[in-house]
Amino acid sequence: MILKNANTYLKQLRLLDVQIKQKEGELARLKSETENITPILSERVQTSASDKLSAKIAEIVDIEQDIKKRKTELIIKRHNIIEKIHTLKDPVLVEILYKRYIEYKNYKEIAEEMHYNINYVMRLKSKALDLL
């Protein structure tokens, strides 16, 4: 795999994870809004509140389904990416890519955990991407 393509391929997990978290935030906001929609005694206003509530509930259901779909996609992609990383024969390279792309750690964290220089970790990551 070409370096840029490998990097893009491996980064798709992080993007999907961020999207899921944002959808979950939107879901929480919508659920909070539905708690504030209360029917009032007037029939005309009550119908309007009921319509608002129905629309919000439909939106909540759509977002919940989207989150579920994205989580399934994340699980499958994570499995595929881990399998791709495991094709490397060097355990150090496997560990670096795993920490970087599966655990979302930055170079400093990886270097500290592995007791390497940060620049060395960056070079090894580039080497690993070239080998994918």
TIVO-2410 file (N, C-alpha, C; in nm, 3 decimals):
# residues 132
REC num residu      c1      c2      c3 atome chaine
REC   1      M   0.085  -0.117   0.000     N      A
REC   1      M   0.000   0.000   0.000    CA      A
REC   1      M   0.090   0.124   0.000     C      A
REC   2      I   0.055   0.224  -0.075     N      A
REC   2      I   0.132   0.348  -0.078    CA      A
REC   2      I   0.112   0.420   0.056     C      A
REC   3      L   0.217   0.486   0.105     N      A
REC   3      L   0.218   0.549   0.237    CA      A
REC   3      L   0.094   0.635   0.263     C      A
REC   4      K   0.061   0.725   0.173     N      A
REC   4      K  -0.054   0.814   0.194    CA      A
REC   4      K  -0.184   0.734   0.202     C      A
REC   5      N  -0.199   0.637   0.114     N      A
REC   5      N  -0.320   0.556   0.116    CA      A
REC   5      N  -0.330   0.473   0.244     C      A
REC   6      A  -0.219   0.419   0.290     N      A
REC   6      A  -0.218   0.341   0.414    CA      A
REC   6      A  -0.260   0.428   0.531     C      A
REC   7      N  -0.205   0.547   0.537     N      A
REC   7      N  -0.236   0.641   0.644    CA      A
REC   7      N  -0.385   0.677   0.641     C      A
REC   8      T  -0.437   0.708   0.524     N      A
REC   8      T  -0.578   0.742   0.508    CA      A
REC   8      T  -0.666   0.624   0.548     C      A
REC   9      Y  -0.628   0.506   0.504     N      A
REC   9      Y  -0.702   0.384   0.537    CA      A
REC   9      Y  -0.709   0.362   0.688     C      A
REC  10      L  -0.595   0.379   0.753     N      A
REC  10      L  -0.591   0.356   0.898    CA      A
REC  10      L  -0.664   0.465   0.977     C      A
REC  11      K  -0.667   0.587   0.924     N      A
REC  11      K  -0.731   0.698   0.995    CA      A
REC  11      K  -0.884   0.693   0.989     C      A
REC  12      Q  -0.940   0.610   0.903     N      A
REC  12      Q  -1.086   0.608   0.890    CA      A
REC  12      Q  -1.156   0.566   1.020     C      A
REC  13      L  -1.090   0.490   1.104     N      A
REC  13      L  -1.149   0.452   1.232    CA      A
REC  13      L  -1.174   0.574   1.319     C      A
REC  14      R  -1.073   0.659   1.327     N      A
REC  14      R  -1.083   0.778   1.412    CA      A
REC  14      R  -1.197   0.868   1.365     C      A
REC  15      L  -1.207   0.885   1.232     N      A
REC  15      L  -1.312   0.968   1.177    CA      A
REC  15      L  -1.450   0.912   1.211     C      A
REC  16      L  -1.467   0.783   1.194     N      A
REC  16      L  -1.594   0.720   1.224    CA      A
REC  16      L  -1.627   0.730   1.373     C      A
REC  17      D  -1.527   0.714   1.457     N      A
REC  17      D  -1.545   0.726   1.602    CA      A
REC  17      D  -1.591   0.868   1.639     C      A
REC  18      V  -1.530   0.970   1.578     N      A
REC  18      V  -1.567   1.109   1.602    CA      A
REC  18      V  -1.711   1.133   1.557     C      A
REC  19      Q  -1.746   1.081   1.440     N      A
REC  19      Q  -1.882   1.099   1.389    CA      A
REC  19      Q  -1.985   1.037   1.482     C      A
REC  20      I  -1.955   0.920   1.535     N      A
REC  20      I  -2.047   0.853   1.628    CA      A
REC  20      I  -2.064   0.937   1.754     C      A
REC  21      K  -1.955   0.987   1.809     N      A
REC  21      K  -1.964   1.069   1.930    CA      A
REC  21      K  -2.048   1.196   1.905     C      A
REC  22      Q  -2.032   1.256   1.787     N      A
REC  22      Q  -2.110   1.375   1.755    CA      A
REC  22      Q  -2.258   1.342   1.741     C      A
REC  23      K  -2.288   1.229   1.679     N      A
REC  23      K  -2.428   1.185   1.665    CA      A
REC  23      K  -2.489   1.158   1.803     C      A
REC  24      E  -2.410   1.098   1.892     N      A
REC  24      E  -2.459   1.071   2.027    CA      A
REC  24      E  -2.486   1.202   2.101     C      A
REC  25      G  -2.403   1.302   2.078     N      A
REC  25      G  -2.427   1.434   2.138    CA      A
REC  25      G  -2.554   1.497   2.084     C      A
REC  26      E  -2.575   1.485   1.954     N      A
REC  26      E  -2.697   1.536   1.892    CA      A
REC  26      E  -2.820   1.463   1.947     C      A
REC  27      L  -2.808   1.333   1.964     N      A
REC  27      L  -2.917   1.253   2.019    CA      A
REC  27      L  -2.953   1.298   2.161     C      A
REC  28      A  -2.852   1.320   2.242     N      A
REC  28      A  -2.875   1.366   2.379    CA      A
REC  28      A  -2.944   1.502   2.379     C      A
REC  29      R  -2.902   1.591   2.288     N      A
REC  29      R  -2.964   1.724   2.278    CA      A
REC  29      R  -3.111   1.713   2.239     C      A
REC  30      L  -3.140   1.627   2.141     N      A
REC  30      L  -3.279   1.609   2.097    CA      A
REC  30      L  -3.366   1.550   2.207     C      A
REC  31      K  -3.312   1.452   2.277     N      A
REC  31      K  -3.388   1.391   2.387    CA      A
REC  31      K  -3.419   1.495   2.495     C      A
REC  32      S  -3.323   1.581   2.521     N      A
REC  32      S  -3.344   1.687   2.619    CA      A
REC  32      S  -3.453   1.784   2.572     C      A
REC  33      E  -3.451   1.815   2.443     N      A
REC  33      E  -3.553   1.905   2.388    CA      A
REC  33      E  -3.693   1.845   2.398     C      A
REC  34      T  -3.705   1.714   2.378     N      A
REC  34      T  -3.838   1.651   2.383    CA      A
REC  34      T  -3.896   1.658   2.525     C      A
REC  35      E  -3.810   1.661   2.624     N      A
REC  35      E  -3.859   1.672   2.761    CA      A
REC  35      E  -3.921   1.809   2.787     C      A
REC  36      N  -3.881   1.908   2.706     N      A
REC  36      N  -3.932   2.044   2.725    CA      A
REC  36      N  -4.059   2.072   2.644     C      A
REC  37      I  -4.100   1.979   2.559     N      A
REC  37      I  -4.222   1.997   2.481    CA      A
REC  37      I  -4.337   1.940   2.562     C      A
REC  38      T  -4.420   2.029   2.615     N      A
REC  38      T  -4.532   1.984   2.697    CA      A
REC  38      T  -4.663   2.032   2.634     C      A
REC  39      P  -4.759   1.945   2.626     N      A
REC  39      P  -4.888   1.987   2.572    CA      A
REC  39      P  -4.958   2.085   2.667     C      A
REC  40      I  -5.022   2.182   2.608     N      A
REC  40      I  -5.097   2.281   2.686    CA      A
REC  40      I  -5.247   2.253   2.667     C      A
REC  41      L  -5.331   2.301   2.754     N      A
REC  41      L  -5.472   2.267   2.752    CA      A
REC  41      L  -5.544   2.305   2.623     C      A
REC  42      S  -5.510   2.412   2.563     N      A
REC  42      S  -5.577   2.455   2.441    CA      A
REC  42      S  -5.556   2.350   2.332     C      A
REC  43      E  -5.666   2.314   2.263     N      A
REC  43      E  -5.660   2.207   2.162    CA      A
REC  43      E  -5.565   2.244   2.049     C      A
REC  44      R  -5.570   2.369   2.003     N      A
REC  44      R  -5.485   2.412   1.892    CA      A
REC  44      R  -5.337   2.406   1.931     C      A
REC  45      V  -5.304   2.453   2.046     N      A
REC  45      V  -5.166   2.452   2.093    CA      A
REC  45      V  -5.122   2.309   2.124     C      A
REC  46      Q  -5.213   2.229   2.178     N      A
REC  46      Q  -5.181   2.090   2.212    CA      A
REC  46      Q  -5.146   2.012   2.084     C      A
REC  47      T  -5.220   2.034   1.978     N      A
REC  47      T  -5.192   1.968   1.851    CA      A
REC  47      T  -5.054   2.010   1.800     C      A
REC  48      S  -5.023   2.137   1.812     N      A
REC  48      S  -4.893   2.187   1.769    CA      A
REC  48      S  -4.781   2.124   1.851     C      A
REC  49      A  -4.799   2.114   1.981     N      A
REC  49      A  -4.698   2.052   2.067    CA      A
REC  49      A  -4.685   1.904   2.034     C      A
REC  50      S  -4.798   1.840   2.007     N      A
REC  50      S  -4.797   1.698   1.972    CA      A
REC  50      S  -4.723   1.676   1.841     C      A
REC  51      D  -4.745   1.764   1.743     N      A
REC  51      D  -4.675   1.754   1.614    CA      A
REC  51      D  -4.524   1.772   1.633     C      A
REC  52      K  -4.488   1.868   1.717     N      A
REC  52      K  -4.345   1.891   1.745    CA      A
REC  52      K  -4.283   1.769   1.809     C      A
REC  53      L  -4.353   1.713   1.905     N      A
REC  53      L  -4.304   1.595   1.975    CA      A
REC  53      L  -4.288   1.477   1.880     C      A
REC  54      S  -4.386   1.457   1.794     N      A
REC  54      S  -4.378   1.348   1.695    CA      A
REC  54      S  -4.259   1.366   1.603     C      A
REC  55      A  -4.237   1.488   1.559     N      A
REC  55      A  -4.123   1.516   1.470    CA      A
REC  55      A  -3.991   1.490   1.541     C      A
REC  56      K  -3.982   1.531   1.666     N      A
REC  56      K  -3.859   1.509   1.744    CA      A
REC  56      K  -3.835   1.360   1.767     C      A
REC  57      I  -3.942   1.288   1.798     N      A
REC  57      I  -3.927   1.143   1.820    CA      A
REC  57      I  -3.882   1.073   1.694     C      A
REC  58      A  -3.938   1.113   1.580     N      A
REC  58      A  -3.896   1.054   1.452    CA      A
REC  58      A  -3.748   1.084   1.426     C      A
REC  59      E  -3.706   1.205   1.457     N      A
REC  59      E  -3.565   1.242   1.438    CA      A
REC  59      E  -3.475   1.161   1.531     C      A
REC  60      I  -3.520   1.141   1.654     N      A
REC  60      I  -3.445   1.061   1.752    CA      A
REC  60      I  -3.428   0.918   1.701     C      A
REC  61      V  -3.535   0.860   1.652     N      A
REC  61      V  -3.530   0.722   1.601    CA      A
REC  61      V  -3.433   0.713   1.484     C      A
REC  62      D  -3.437   0.811   1.393     N      A
REC  62      D  -3.345   0.812   1.278    CA      A
REC  62      D  -3.200   0.820   1.324     C      A
REC  63      I  -3.173   0.906   1.420     N      A
REC  63      I  -3.036   0.921   1.469    CA      A
REC  63      I  -2.990   0.794   1.541     C      A
REC  64      E  -3.078   0.734   1.620     N      A
REC  64      E  -3.043   0.609   1.688    CA      A
REC  64      E  -3.009   0.499   1.588     C      A
REC  65      Q  -3.086   0.492   1.480     N      A
REC  65      Q  -3.058   0.391   1.376    CA      A
REC  65      Q  -2.925   0.421   1.307     C      A
REC  66      D  -2.898   0.548   1.282     N      A
REC  66      D  -2.772   0.587   1.219    CA      A
REC  66      D  -2.654   0.553   1.309     C      A
REC  67      I  -2.667   0.580   1.438     N      A
REC  67      I  -2.560   0.549   1.533    CA      A
REC  67      I  -2.534   0.399   1.535     C      A
REC  68      K  -2.641   0.321   1.539     N      A
REC  68      K  -2.627   0.175   1.541    CA      A
REC  68      K  -2.555   0.127   1.414     C      A
REC  69      K  -2.592   0.182   1.300     N      A
REC  69      K  -2.528   0.145   1.173    CA      A
REC  69      K  -2.380   0.181   1.174     C      A
REC  70      R  -2.349   0.301   1.221     N      A
REC  70      R  -2.210   0.346   1.225    CA      A
REC  70      R  -2.126   0.264   1.324     C      A
REC  71      K  -2.186   0.226   1.436     N      A
REC  71      K  -2.113   0.144   1.533    CA      A
REC  71      K  -2.082   0.006   1.475     C      A
REC  72      T  -2.175  -0.049   1.402     N      A
REC  72      T  -2.151  -0.178   1.335    CA      A
REC  72      T  -2.039  -0.162   1.233     C      A
REC  73      E  -2.044  -0.054   1.156     N      A
REC  73      E  -1.939  -0.026   1.058    CA      A
REC  73      E  -1.804  -0.009   1.127     C      A
REC  74      L  -1.803   0.059   1.241     N      A
REC  74      L  -1.679   0.080   1.317    CA      A
REC  74      L  -1.620  -0.053   1.363     C      A
REC  75      I  -1.704  -0.142   1.413     N      A
REC  75      I  -1.657  -0.273   1.460    CA      A
REC  75      I  -1.595  -0.351   1.344     C      A
REC  76      I  -1.661  -0.351   1.231     N      A
REC  76      I  -1.609  -0.424   1.114    CA      A
REC  76      I  -1.479  -0.363   1.065     C      A
REC  77      K  -1.475  -0.230   1.052     N      A
REC  77      K  -1.353  -0.164   1.005    CA      A
REC  77      K  -1.238  -0.184   1.103     C      A
REC  78      R  -1.268  -0.174   1.233     N      A
REC  78      R  -1.163  -0.193   1.334    CA      A
REC  78      R  -1.104  -0.334   1.319     C      A
REC  79      H  -1.188  -0.433   1.304     N      A
REC  79      H  -1.142  -0.571   1.285    CA      A
REC  79      H  -1.054  -0.582   1.160     C      A
REC  80      N  -1.100  -0.525   1.049     N      A
REC  80      N  -1.024  -0.532   0.924    CA      A
REC  80      N  -0.890  -0.461   0.934     C      A
REC  81      I  -0.889  -0.347   1.001     N      A
REC  81      I  -0.765  -0.270   1.015    CA      A
REC  81      I  -0.667  -0.344   1.107     C      A
REC  82      I  -0.717  -0.401   1.214     N      A
REC  82      I  -0.629  -0.479   1.303    CA      A
REC  82      I  -0.570  -0.596   1.226     C      A
REC  83      E  -0.651  -0.663   1.147     N      A
REC  83      E  -0.599  -0.774   1.065    CA      A
REC  83      E  -0.491  -0.726   0.969     C      A
REC  84      K  -0.511  -0.609   0.909     N      A
REC  84      K  -0.412  -0.552   0.816    CA      A
REC  84      K  -0.283  -0.520   0.892     C      A
REC  85      I  -0.293  -0.460   1.009     N      A
REC  85      I  -0.175  -0.428   1.090    CA      A
REC  85      I  -0.102  -0.557   1.127     C      A
REC  86      H  -0.175  -0.661   1.158     N      A
REC  86      H  -0.115  -0.788   1.199    CA      A
REC  86      H  -0.045  -0.861   1.085     C      A
REC  87      T  -0.058  -0.812   0.962     N      A
REC  87      T   0.016  -0.874   0.851    CA      A
REC  87      T   0.165  -0.840   0.857     C      A
REC  88      L   0.199  -0.735   0.932     N      A
REC  88      L   0.339  -0.699   0.948    CA      A
REC  88      L   0.410  -0.805   1.031     C      A
REC  89      K   0.534  -0.830   1.000     N      A
REC  89      K   0.610  -0.935   1.069    CA      A
REC  89      K   0.689  -0.884   1.189     C      A
REC  90      D   0.704  -0.753   1.202     N      A
REC  90      D   0.782  -0.694   1.311    CA      A
REC  90      D   0.687  -0.651   1.423     C      A
REC  91      P   0.699  -0.713   1.542     N      A
REC  91      P   0.607  -0.680   1.652    CA      A
REC  91      P   0.615  -0.534   1.697     C      A
REC  92      V   0.730  -0.472   1.683     N      A
REC  92      V   0.744  -0.330   1.720    CA      A
REC  92      V   0.659  -0.243   1.627     C      A
REC  93      L   0.665  -0.274   1.498     N      A
REC  93      L   0.586  -0.198   1.401    CA      A
REC  93      L   0.436  -0.221   1.423     C      A
REC  94      V   0.400  -0.344   1.453     N      A
REC  94      V   0.260  -0.376   1.482    CA      A
REC  94      V   0.214  -0.296   1.603     C      A
REC  95      E   0.296  -0.294   1.706     N      A
REC  95      E   0.258  -0.224   1.829    CA      A
REC  95      E   0.243  -0.073   1.805     C      A
REC  96      I   0.333  -0.016   1.729     N      A
REC  96      I   0.325   0.128   1.700    CA      A
REC  96      I   0.197   0.160   1.623     C      A
REC  97      L   0.170   0.084   1.517     N      A
REC  97      L   0.049   0.112   1.439    CA      A
REC  97      L  -0.077   0.089   1.522     C      A
REC  98      Y  -0.076  -0.013   1.603     N      A
REC  98      Y  -0.192  -0.041   1.688    CA      A
REC  98      Y  -0.217   0.075   1.784     C      A
REC  99      K  -0.112   0.119   1.850     N      A
REC  99      K  -0.126   0.229   1.945    CA      A
REC  99      K  -0.172   0.357   1.875     C      A
REC 100      R  -0.119   0.380   1.756     N      A
REC 100      R  -0.149   0.504   1.683    CA      A
REC 100      R  -0.290   0.503   1.624     C      A
REC 101      Y  -0.328   0.395   1.559     N      A
REC 101      Y  -0.452   0.396   1.482    CA      A
REC 101      Y  -0.570   0.324   1.548     C      A
REC 102      I  -0.545   0.239   1.644     N      A
REC 102      I  -0.654   0.170   1.712    CA      A
REC 102      I  -0.682   0.236   1.847     C      A
REC 103      E  -0.574   0.270   1.917     N      A
REC 103      E  -0.589   0.334   2.049    CA      A
REC 103      E  -0.586   0.486   2.040     C      A
REC 104      Y  -0.558   0.542   1.922     N      A
REC 104      Y  -0.557   0.687   1.896    CA      A
REC 104      Y  -0.456   0.762   1.981     C      A
REC 105      K  -0.342   0.700   2.007     N      A
REC 105      K  -0.240   0.766   2.088    CA      A
REC 105      K  -0.153   0.854   2.000     C      A
REC 106      N  -0.101   0.963   2.061     N      A
REC 106      N  -0.010   1.049   1.987    CA      A
REC 106      N   0.133   0.993   1.998     C      A
REC 107      Y   0.222   1.051   1.919     N      A
REC 107      Y   0.359   1.000   1.915    CA      A
REC 107      Y   0.429   1.008   2.050     C      A
REC 108      K   0.402   1.114   2.124     N      A
REC 108      K   0.466   1.130   2.254    CA      A
REC 108      K   0.425   1.016   2.349     C      A
REC 109      E   0.296   0.985   2.351     N      A
REC 109      E   0.248   0.876   2.437    CA      A
REC 109      E   0.310   0.742   2.397     C      A
REC 110      I   0.315   0.719   2.268     N      A
REC 110      I   0.371   0.592   2.218    CA      A
REC 110      I   0.519   0.583   2.256     C      A
REC 111      A   0.591   0.691   2.234     N      A
REC 111      A   0.735   0.693   2.264    CA      A
REC 111      A   0.759   0.667   2.412     C      A
REC 112      E   0.680   0.731   2.497     N      A
REC 112      E   0.696   0.711   2.642    CA      A
REC 112      E   0.665   0.568   2.682     C      A
REC 113      E   0.557   0.512   2.629     N      A
REC 113      E   0.518   0.375   2.664    CA      A
REC 113      E   0.620   0.272   2.616     C      A
REC 114      M   0.678   0.299   2.501     N      A
REC 114      M   0.771   0.201   2.444    CA      A
REC 114      M   0.917   0.233   2.477     C      A
REC 115      H   0.939   0.344   2.548     N      A
REC 115      H   1.073   0.386   2.588    CA      A
REC 115      H   1.163   0.411   2.466     C      A
REC 116      Y   1.104   0.481   2.367     N      A
REC 116      Y   1.178   0.519   2.246    CA      A
REC 116      Y   1.175   0.670   2.234     C      A
REC 117      N   1.263   0.721   2.151     N      A
REC 117      N   1.264   0.861   2.114    CA      A
REC 117      N   1.146   0.886   2.022     C      A
REC 118      I   1.083   1.001   2.035     N      A
REC 118      I   0.963   1.032   1.956    CA      A
REC 118      I   0.994   1.030   1.804     C      A
REC 119      N   1.111   1.080   1.765     N      A
REC 119      N   1.147   1.080   1.623    CA      A
REC 119      N   1.165   0.938   1.571     C      A
REC 120      Y   1.218   0.852   1.656     N      A
REC 120      Y   1.235   0.711   1.618    CA      A
REC 120      Y   1.098   0.645   1.595     C      A
REC 121      V   1.004   0.675   1.683     N      A
REC 121      V   0.868   0.621   1.669    CA      A
REC 121      V   0.807   0.668   1.537     C      A
REC 122      M   0.827   0.795   1.505     N      A
REC 122      M   0.772   0.849   1.380    CA      A
REC 122      M   0.834   0.780   1.259     C      A
REC 123      R   0.963   0.757   1.265     N      A
REC 123      R   1.030   0.687   1.153    CA      A
REC 123      R   0.980   0.543   1.140     C      A
REC 124      L   0.964   0.476   1.254     N      A
REC 124      L   0.914   0.338   1.250    CA      A
REC 124      L   0.771   0.333   1.198     C      A
REC 125      K   0.691   0.431   1.234     N      A
REC 125      K   0.553   0.435   1.183    CA      A
REC 125      K   0.553   0.451   1.032     C      A
REC 126      S   0.637   0.538   0.982     N      A
REC 126      S   0.646   0.557   0.836    CA      A
REC 126      S   0.693   0.429   0.768     C      A
REC 127      K   0.791   0.363   0.829     N      A
REC 127      K   0.839   0.236   0.775    CA      A
REC 127      K   0.725   0.133   0.771     C      A
REC 128      A   0.648   0.127   0.880     N      A
REC 128      A   0.538   0.030   0.887    CA      A
REC 128      A   0.433   0.059   0.780     C      A
REC 129      L   0.403   0.187   0.759     N      A
REC 129      L   0.305   0.224   0.657    CA      A
REC 129      L   0.355   0.184   0.518     C      A
REC 130      D   0.486   0.199   0.496     N      A
REC 130      D   0.544   0.158   0.366    CA      A
REC 130      D   0.527   0.007   0.343     C      A
REC 131      L   0.534  -0.068   0.451     N      A
REC 131      L   0.525  -0.213   0.440    CA      A
REC 131      L   0.383  -0.265   0.424     C      A
REC 132      L   0.285  -0.183   0.458     N      A
REC 132      L   0.145  -0.229   0.447    CA      A
REC 132      L   0.106  -0.243   0.303     C      A
***
